[in-house]
Amino acid sequence: MVFKMETNNNSIHKSEKEQFIKLFKQEGIDGIDNRIIVLDAFLQTEEHITLHKLDDILNEKGYEFEIHFIKDTLEHMCKYGFAHMNKFENRPALYEHRHLGQHHDHMVCTKCGKIIEFHNDELESLQNQIASMKGFHLLQHKLEMYGICSDCVDLRVQTMPLMMAKPGDKLIIRDFASGRNCVKHLKDMGLRIGDKIEILTSQGKGQFVIAADSKRFVLGYGMAQKISVEILEK
């Protein structure tokens, strides 16, 4: 799922299609009629899609192209500025429209995968200022922000085992649901009920690295199951 910024889609897509036909014919790219079908399907998606998702859309419309033909068309579209390929963290390549004169950045939810596009003039200006201060000639840039979207935050239980937390979460320890020896071990490490912590890294069923009071702690998955935490308000 993706939240797109508003655009005058019909007029933009008509212009894109006209330029696509003119440029591809000019460059002598073969299979132009079928490539136009791929372009039309792509322009109608209004989202970030994978190669295989675009193949599914074409199949639903009754077109059966070889996957390498669709991939080749997408690569041409990227080469000539009609599309842009994104490689977000731990996700397959995603393709999106590239409209001339428009720029946006992305926020990516690490839980549900939602991609939210945004543009901020002040942020753009600040990036240019920083580049200028460093004597750097900025040609292009992209900003990717990873976190948890508001929908996923609302769905999460406020109190939960530490093992359910994600990197970047800021939490407060509410209870140690474990035996006396385990509680003593945690206290000896320097962790107390009421401590505010941040998840630095998590390895699924492996280790959790957390920060509390400017110190780092390494906890095993079993220990993380026994620590009850509450999400701090953003």
Summary of the structure (lengths in Angstrom):
residues: 234
radius of gyration: 23.9
end to end distance: 22.9
largest distance: 76.7
contacts: 608
relative contact order: 0.10
helix: 38%
strand: 24%
